């Protein structure tokens, strides 16, 4: 009975730490060499001991295994009958002695839990055609530090189901040609970034996002704690990017935005209908914002925590301002609204925690309309006519 109890406690403890990352006391080796790129019908690997590849699920691959060649002194090989395209569910789940592995360029999918609990995995090389990583594919790979990829372009094409389906969440770095990436240049022409794409990368300090990007998935830059600079080339295109959540926007971490090399202190939006949710969240460098009459709406949290923003002028087309749109803009003193009809405020916190001197300037003929509007009546004492 005692042995059963001990086993149960062990399993429970293991499940609780299943998503834990590295031991903070360990100095990571982020440059453990790649084993190279195998032929399309092979996987190359090394082991932490001489027991053989412990716990591998041999039926989890799209092709049958032809042979496994173990080597105590160099690279071991799994050879398949046909080219390998899928690392199936639980393929290496529990292979605790797997140390370094290289997948061929032919692999397109790493399925759920494929490397779950590979607790001694230190390095992995992923091929150029990988497009999907399933749920918890790398969960609990707590000693993974060296992640070798073919290019940032290929990496940006991968869809990750969750944090722990992304090996970078554990490696905290990306290596291209053996070099650690500290600046991420998103390739021009790319329309979207996957959820969790760079989640947990503590070595990147700069990200450059081209005007072709239209959407960034949730958590794409979550825990990128050393990110310091976001570089863009078109402020209106940036404003229209659909961010999945706050940490999809690297600006939420860097707090400063650079347009064609210069720090953005003034934002003038022209020719777009919506400033997306989270577009300028936490941007402390912006001092004023204005838009032309094309702008119809401002998304939730679009300017939240822009603590240097002092003035905002919205064109006559504005119809809606999202929840917490200008919340905690503590320096905001003047909001000019050129719309004759009061725009809808999504909640009572759109303008919460602004400067105590903040005023709303509206068309003189619309003062009563704003003062009597359901969502604007709370600000009736702060209304003034546009001069």
C-alpha positions as CSV (number, residue, x, y, z in Angstrom):
1,X,0.0,0.0,0.0
2,X,2.9,2.3,0.8
3,X,4.4,1.8,-2.6
4,X,1.2,2.6,-4.4
5,X,0.8,5.8,-2.3
6,X,4.4,6.9,-3.2
7,X,3.7,6.3,-6.9
8,X,0.5,8.3,-6.8
9,X,2.3,11.3,-5.2
10,X,5.0,11.1,-7.8
11,X,2.6,11.1,-10.7
12,X,0.7,14.0,-9.2
13,X,3.8,16.0,-8.7
14,X,4.9,15.3,-12.2
15,X,1.6,16.5,-13.7
16,X,1.8,19.7,-11.7
17,X,5.2,20.6,-13.1
18,X,4.4,19.5,-16.6
19,X,4.5,23.0,-18.1
20,X,7.4,24.3,-16.1
21,X,10.3,25.9,-17.9
22,X,13.9,25.8,-17.0
23,X,15.5,25.8,-13.6
24,X,16.6,29.5,-13.1
25,X,19.8,28.3,-11.5
26,X,21.0,26.5,-14.6
27,X,23.2,28.5,-17.1
28,X,21.7,27.5,-20.5
29,X,23.8,26.3,-23.4
30,X,21.8,27.8,-26.3
31,X,24.4,26.8,-28.9
32,X,24.5,23.0,-28.7
33,X,25.3,22.1,-32.3
34,X,22.7,20.7,-34.7
35,X,23.2,17.2,-35.9
36,X,22.6,18.4,-39.5
37,X,19.7,17.8,-41.8
38,X,18.9,14.2,-42.5
39,X,17.6,12.6,-45.7
40,X,13.8,12.7,-46.1
41,X,13.5,9.1,-44.9
42,X,15.7,9.5,-41.8
43,X,15.8,11.0,-38.3
44,X,19.1,11.5,-36.6
45,X,19.5,11.5,-32.9
46,X,21.8,11.1,-29.9
47,X,21.0,9.6,-26.5
48,X,21.9,10.5,-22.9
49,X,22.7,6.9,-22.1
50,X,23.2,3.5,-23.9
51,X,19.8,2.0,-23.2
52,X,18.4,2.5,-26.7
53,X,15.6,4.9,-27.6
54,X,13.4,4.5,-24.6
55,X,9.6,4.5,-25.0
56,X,9.4,5.5,-28.7
57,X,6.0,4.7,-30.3
58,X,7.1,3.0,-33.5
59,X,3.6,3.2,-35.1
60,X,3.3,6.9,-34.8
61,X,4.9,7.9,-38.1
62,X,3.4,8.1,-41.5
63,X,5.9,5.5,-42.8
64,X,7.0,2.2,-41.4
65,X,10.5,2.0,-39.7
66,X,13.0,0.1,-41.8
67,X,15.7,0.0,-39.2
68,X,17.2,1.8,-36.2
69,X,21.0,2.1,-36.1
70,X,22.4,2.9,-32.7
71,X,25.8,4.4,-32.2
72,X,27.5,5.0,-28.9
73,X,30.1,7.4,-30.3
74,X,28.3,9.3,-33.0
75,X,24.8,9.9,-34.5
76,X,22.2,7.2,-34.4
77,X,19.6,6.9,-37.2
78,X,16.0,5.9,-37.6
79,X,15.5,5.0,-41.2
80,X,12.0,4.8,-42.7
81,X,10.7,3.0,-45.8
82,X,9.3,6.2,-47.3
83,X,9.9,9.9,-46.8
84,X,8.7,11.1,-43.4
85,X,6.0,13.8,-43.4
86,X,4.4,13.3,-39.9
87,X,5.7,12.8,-36.4
88,X,2.5,11.3,-35.0
89,X,0.9,11.7,-31.6
90,X,3.0,10.5,-28.7
91,X,5.8,9.5,-31.0
92,X,8.6,10.2,-28.6
93,X,6.4,10.8,-25.5
94,X,8.4,9.8,-22.4
95,X,11.7,9.2,-24.3
96,X,13.6,10.6,-21.3
97,X,17.0,9.6,-22.7
98,X,16.6,11.5,-26.0
99,X,19.3,14.2,-26.0
100,X,19.6,15.7,-29.5
101,X,17.4,15.1,-32.6
102,X,17.2,16.3,-36.2
103,X,14.1,16.0,-38.3
104,X,14.3,16.0,-42.1
105,X,12.9,18.8,-44.4
106,X,10.1,16.6,-45.5
107,X,8.3,16.7,-42.1
108,X,5.2,18.9,-42.3
109,X,3.5,18.1,-39.0
110,X,4.6,17.4,-35.4
111,X,1.5,16.0,-33.7
112,X,0.1,16.4,-30.2
113,X,2.4,15.3,-27.4
114,X,5.0,14.1,-29.9
115,X,7.9,15.1,-27.6
116,X,6.0,15.3,-24.3
117,X,8.1,14.6,-21.3
118,X,11.4,14.4,-23.2
119,X,13.0,15.9,-20.1
120,X,16.6,15.4,-21.3
121,X,16.2,16.8,-24.8
122,X,18.7,19.5,-25.2
123,X,18.7,20.3,-28.9
124,X,16.4,19.9,-31.8
125,X,16.6,20.7,-35.5
126,X,13.4,21.4,-37.5
127,X,13.1,21.2,-41.2
128,X,12.1,23.9,-43.7
129,X,8.6,22.4,-44.5
130,X,7.2,22.1,-41.0
131,X,3.8,23.8,-40.9
132,X,2.0,22.5,-37.8
133,X,2.8,21.7,-34.2
134,X,0.0,20.0,-32.2
135,X,-1.1,20.6,-28.6
136,X,1.6,20.0,-26.0
137,X,4.0,18.7,-28.6
138,X,7.0,19.8,-26.5
139,X,5.4,20.0,-23.1
140,X,7.9,19.5,-20.3
141,X,11.0,19.6,-22.5
142,X,12.6,21.5,-19.6
143,X,16.2,21.1,-20.7
144,X,15.7,22.1,-24.3
145,X,18.0,25.1,-25.0
146,X,19.1,24.8,-28.6
147,X,16.5,25.1,-31.3
148,X,17.8,25.1,-34.8
149,X,15.6,26.3,-37.6
150,X,16.1,26.9,-41.3
151,X,15.0,30.5,-41.5
152,X,12.7,33.1,-39.9
153,X,10.5,32.8,-43.0
154,X,10.0,29.1,-42.6
155,X,9.5,29.6,-38.8
156,X,6.8,32.2,-39.4
157,X,4.8,29.7,-41.5
158,X,4.3,27.2,-38.6
159,X,1.0,27.0,-36.8
160,X,1.2,26.4,-33.0
161,X,-1.8,25.1,-31.1
162,X,-0.6,26.3,-27.7
163,X,2.5,27.5,-25.9
164,X,3.9,24.1,-25.3
165,X,3.4,23.1,-28.9
166,X,6.2,25.6,-29.6
167,X,9.7,24.3,-28.7
168,X,10.9,28.0,-28.6
169,X,8.8,28.4,-25.4
170,X,11.3,26.1,-23.7
171,X,14.5,26.9,-25.7
172,X,13.8,30.6,-25.3
173,X,15.9,31.3,-28.4
174,X,16.1,30.5,-32.1
175,X,19.3,29.5,-33.9
176,X,19.8,29.9,-37.7
177,X,23.0,28.5,-39.0
178,X,24.1,28.1,-35.4
179,X,23.7,31.8,-34.6
180,X,21.3,33.0,-32.0
181,X,18.7,35.4,-33.4
182,X,18.4,38.7,-31.5
183,X,16.6,40.7,-34.1
184,X,13.6,39.2,-35.8
185,X,13.0,40.6,-39.3
186,X,9.5,39.4,-40.3
187,X,9.8,38.8,-44.1
188,X,8.0,41.3,-46.3
189,X,5.0,39.6,-48.0
190,X,4.0,37.6,-45.0
191,X,0.3,38.4,-44.1
192,X,0.1,36.8,-40.7
193,X,2.0,35.6,-37.7
194,X,0.8,32.5,-35.8
195,X,-0.3,32.4,-32.2
196,X,2.7,31.9,-29.8
197,X,5.2,32.3,-32.7
198,X,7.9,33.9,-30.6
199,X,6.5,33.2,-27.2
200,X,9.1,33.0,-24.4
201,X,12.1,34.2,-26.5
202,X,14.2,36.0,-24.0
203,X,17.1,36.7,-26.4
204,X,15.4,38.8,-29.0
205,X,15.6,42.6,-28.4
206,X,14.2,43.9,-31.7
207,X,11.4,43.0,-34.1
208,X,10.8,44.6,-37.5
209,X,7.3,44.1,-38.9
210,X,6.6,44.9,-42.5
211,X,3.4,46.6,-43.9
212,X,2.3,43.3,-45.4
213,X,1.4,41.9,-42.0
214,X,-2.4,42.0,-41.4
215,X,-2.8,39.8,-38.3
216,X,-0.8,38.5,-35.4
217,X,-2.1,35.6,-33.3
218,X,-2.5,35.5,-29.5
219,X,0.6,35.4,-27.4
220,X,2.9,35.8,-30.3
221,X,5.4,37.8,-28.2
222,X,4.3,36.7,-24.7
223,X,7.2,36.5,-22.3
224,X,9.7,38.2,-24.7
225,X,11.0,40.0,-21.7
226,X,14.0,41.6,-23.3
227,X,12.3,43.0,-26.3
228,X,13.2,46.7,-26.6
229,X,12.4,47.9,-30.1
230,X,9.5,47.6,-32.6
231,X,10.3,48.8,-36.1
232,X,7.6,49.5,-38.8
233,X,7.4,51.3,-42.1
234,X,3.8,52.4,-42.3
235,X,1.8,53.8,-39.3
236,X,-1.6,53.4,-40.9
237,X,-0.9,49.7,-41.9
238,X,0.3,49.1,-38.4
239,X,-2.9,50.6,-36.9
240,X,-5.0,48.2,-38.9
241,X,-3.2,44.9,-37.8
242,X,-5.6,42.6,-36.0
243,X,-3.9,41.6,-32.8
244,X,-5.2,38.4,-31.1
245,X,-4.6,39.8,-27.6
246,X,-2.3,42.2,-25.7
247,X,0.8,40.1,-26.0
248,X,0.3,39.5,-29.7
249,X,1.5,43.1,-30.0
250,X,5.3,43.4,-29.2
251,X,4.6,47.1,-28.5
252,X,2.9,46.0,-25.2
253,X,6.4,45.0,-24.0
254,X,8.8,47.5,-25.7
255,X,6.5,50.6,-25.1
256,X,8.3,52.5,-27.9
257,X,7.6,52.4,-31.6
258,X,10.0,53.3,-34.4
259,X,8.8,54.4,-37.8
260,X,11.5,54.2,-40.6
261,X,14.1,54.6,-37.9
262,X,12.6,57.4,-35.9
263,X,10.8,57.3,-32.6
264,X,7.1,57.7,-33.0
265,X,5.8,60.6,-30.9
266,X,2.9,61.7,-33.1
267,X,0.4,59.5,-34.9
268,X,-1.7,60.7,-37.8
269,X,-4.0,58.0,-39.2
270,X,-5.1,58.5,-42.9
271,X,-7.3,56.3,-45.1
272,X,-8.3,53.5,-42.8
273,X,-11.6,52.8,-41.2
274,X,-10.5,51.2,-37.9
275,X,-7.6,51.4,-35.4
276,X,-7.5,47.8,-34.2
277,X,-7.7,46.6,-30.7
278,X,-4.4,46.8,-28.8
279,X,-2.8,48.7,-31.7
280,X,-0.9,51.2,-29.5
281,X,-1.3,49.7,-26.1
282,X,1.4,50.7,-23.6
283,X,3.1,53.0,-26.1
284,X,4.6,55.6,-23.9
285,X,6.3,57.6,-26.6
286,X,3.1,58.9,-28.3
287,X,2.2,62.5,-27.3
288,X,-0.6,63.2,-29.8
289,X,-3.0,61.3,-32.1
290,X,-5.2,62.4,-35.0
291,X,-7.2,60.9,-37.7
292,X,-8.9,61.9,-40.9
293,X,-12.6,61.5,-41.6
294,X,-12.2,57.9,-42.9
295,X,-11.8,56.5,-39.4
296,X,-15.0,54.9,-38.1
297,X,-13.9,53.0,-35.0
298,X,-11.2,52.6,-32.4
299,X,-10.8,49.1,-31.0
300,X,-10.7,47.9,-27.4
301,X,-7.6,48.9,-25.5
302,X,-6.2,50.6,-28.6
303,X,-4.4,53.4,-26.6
304,X,-4.6,52.0,-23.1
305,X,-1.6,53.0,-20.9
306,X,-0.3,55.5,-23.5
307,X,0.8,57.6,-20.5
308,X,2.4,60.4,-22.6
309,X,-0.6,61.0,-24.9
310,X,-1.8,64.6,-24.3
311,X,-4.1,65.2,-27.2
312,X,-6.4,63.2,-29.5
313,X,-8.4,64.5,-32.4
314,X,-10.9,62.3,-34.2
315,X,-12.4,63.0,-37.6
316,X,-16.0,63.5,-38.4
317,X,-16.5,59.8,-39.3
318,X,-15.9,58.3,-35.9
319,X,-18.8,56.2,-34.8
320,X,-17.4,53.9,-32.0
321,X,-14.6,53.8,-29.4
322,X,-13.9,50.4,-27.9
323,X,-13.7,49.3,-24.3
324,X,-10.7,50.9,-22.4
325,X,-9.8,52.6,-25.6
326,X,-8.0,55.5,-23.9
327,X,-7.9,54.1,-20.4
328,X,-5.0,55.2,-18.2
329,X,-3.8,57.8,-20.6
330,X,-2.8,59.9,-17.6
331,X,-1.5,62.9,-19.6
332,X,-4.6,63.2,-21.8
333,X,-5.9,66.7,-21.5
334,X,-7.9,67.3,-24.7
335,X,-10.0,65.0,-26.9
336,X,-11.4,66.7,-30.0
337,X,-14.4,65.0,-31.6
338,X,-15.5,66.4,-35.0
339,X,-18.4,64.0,-35.3
340,X,-21.8,65.7,-35.2
341,X,-23.3,62.5,-33.7
342,X,-21.7,61.2,-30.5
343,X,-19.8,58.0,-31.1
344,X,-20.7,55.0,-29.1
345,X,-18.5,54.3,-26.1
346,X,-18.2,50.6,-25.5
347,X,-18.0,50.9,-21.7
348,X,-17.6,53.4,-18.9
349,X,-13.8,53.0,-18.8
350,X,-13.0,54.3,-22.3
351,X,-11.5,57.5,-20.8
352,X,-10.9,56.4,-17.2
353,X,-7.8,57.6,-15.4
354,X,-7.0,60.5,-17.8
355,X,-5.7,63.9,-16.6
356,X,-8.0,65.6,-14.2
357,X,-8.0,68.6,-16.6
358,X,-9.2,66.6,-19.6
359,X,-11.8,68.2,-21.8
360,X,-13.8,67.0,-24.7
361,X,-14.1,69.5,-27.6
362,X,-17.2,68.8,-29.8
363,X,-19.0,70.8,-32.5
364,X,-20.9,73.7,-30.9
365,X,-24.2,72.6,-32.5
366,X,-23.7,69.1,-30.9
367,X,-23.1,70.1,-27.3
368,X,-26.6,69.1,-26.2
369,X,-26.5,65.9,-28.2
370,X,-23.3,64.8,-26.4
371,X,-24.5,66.0,-23.0
372,X,-27.7,64.0,-23.3
373,X,-26.3,60.9,-24.9
374,X,-26.5,57.7,-22.9
375,X,-22.8,56.9,-23.0
376,X,-21.5,60.5,-23.0
377,X,-23.7,62.1,-20.2
378,X,-21.1,61.1,-17.6
379,X,-18.8,63.6,-19.3
380,X,-21.2,66.5,-19.7
381,X,-19.3,68.7,-17.3
382,X,-16.2,68.3,-19.4
383,X,-17.7,69.2,-22.7
384,X,-16.6,72.4,-24.6
385,X,-17.2,73.7,-28.1
386,X,-14.5,73.3,-30.7
387,X,-12.9,76.7,-31.2
